[in-house]
Amino acid sequence: MCTSLGCYKGGKPYQGKFGLAYKLYRLDSSSSHAFERYAVLNSHACVPETDVNYEICQSDGCPTVSPGFLKKLQSLIDASTQPILLSVYDSGLHAAPPVHPVRGLNS
């Protein structure tokens, strides 16, 4: 679970408290202070690498993925010549947005 719902543009990577992280810029109007508050995309060991049928750890705001998945994302983000866009939503509150496959992510 993540409490920083909304649309973001990915910023520069840096080494944070939990290792590699990407700063995020908020694109929608509900909170334009995401960058100043250091909303980031990062990983944490408490997020499993595979699908599970139980609750996992809760982020206190930042979108958080498993370490292995962030490594896959890193290669795509760092190689991109255009900004990466991230939509963070709660499937219990909103209809899920359309899913578009990302080439190279499942390999």
C-alpha positions in Angstrom: 0.0 0.0 0.0 1.2 3.5 -0.8 -0.4 6.8 0.4 1.2 9.0 -2.4 -1.6 8.3 -5.0 -1.4 10.2 -8.2 0.6 10.8 -11.4 4.3 11.4 -11.4 7.3 12.1 -13.6 10.5 10.3 -12.6 13.5 12.4 -11.7 17.2 11.7 -11.2 18.3 8.6 -9.3 20.2 8.8 -6.0 21.3 6.6 -3.1 18.8 6.9 -0.3 18.1 5.3 3.0 17.0 2.0 1.3 19.5 2.2 -1.6 18.7 3.2 -5.1 15.8 5.6 -5.4 14.3 7.9 -8.1 12.9 11.3 -7.1 9.4 11.9 -8.2 7.7 15.1 -9.5 3.9 15.3 -8.9 2.0 16.0 -12.2 -1.6 16.3 -10.9 -2.9 19.1 -8.8 -3.8 17.3 -5.6 -0.2 17.6 -4.2 2.5 19.5 -6.0 4.9 19.1 -3.1 5.9 15.5 -3.9 9.4 16.5 -4.9 10.0 18.8 -1.9 8.7 16.1 0.4 11.1 13.6 -1.3 8.4 11.3 -2.7 10.5 8.6 -4.4 10.3 5.3 -6.1 12.4 2.9 -4.2 12.7 -0.7 -3.1 12.5 -2.5 0.2 13.3 -6.0 1.2 9.9 -6.4 2.8 8.2 -6.4 -0.6 8.3 -9.9 -2.0 9.8 -10.8 -5.4 6.7 -12.9 -6.3 2.9 -12.6 -6.0 1.6 -13.4 -2.5 -1.8 -13.9 -1.0 -1.2 -11.9 2.2 -0.6 -8.3 3.1 2.9 -7.0 2.8 4.6 -4.1 4.4 3.1 -0.7 4.0 5.0 2.2 2.6 4.5 5.4 4.6 4.0 7.4 1.4 6.4 6.4 -1.4 5.8 3.8 -4.1 7.9 0.8 -3.1 8.8 -2.3 -5.1 10.9 -5.4 -4.5 14.7 -5.0 -4.9 14.7 -7.3 -7.9 11.9 -5.5 -9.6 13.7 -2.1 -9.1 16.8 -3.5 -10.8 14.6 -4.4 -13.8 13.1 -0.9 -13.7 16.5 0.7 -13.4 17.7 -0.6 -16.7 14.6 0.7 -18.4 14.5 4.1 -16.6 18.2 4.8 -17.0 18.1 3.9 -20.8 15.0 6.0 -21.5 15.6 9.2 -23.5 12.1 10.5 -22.4 10.8 11.0 -18.8 9.2 8.0 -17.2 5.6 8.5 -16.1 4.2 6.7 -13.0 0.6 6.3 -12.1 0.0 5.3 -8.5 -3.6 4.2 -7.6 -5.5 2.2 -5.1 -7.4 -0.5 -6.8 -9.9 -0.5 -4.0 -10.8 3.2 -4.6 -10.6 3.5 -8.3 -11.0 1.4 -11.4 -7.6 0.2 -12.5 -6.1 2.1 -15.4 -5.4 0.2 -18.6 -2.3 -2.0 -18.5 0.2 -1.6 -21.3 3.0 -4.1 -21.5 6.5 -2.8 -21.0 8.9 -4.3 -23.4 11.9 -5.9 -21.7 10.4 -6.0 -18.2 9.5 -9.7 -18.3 12.7 -10.9 -19.8 
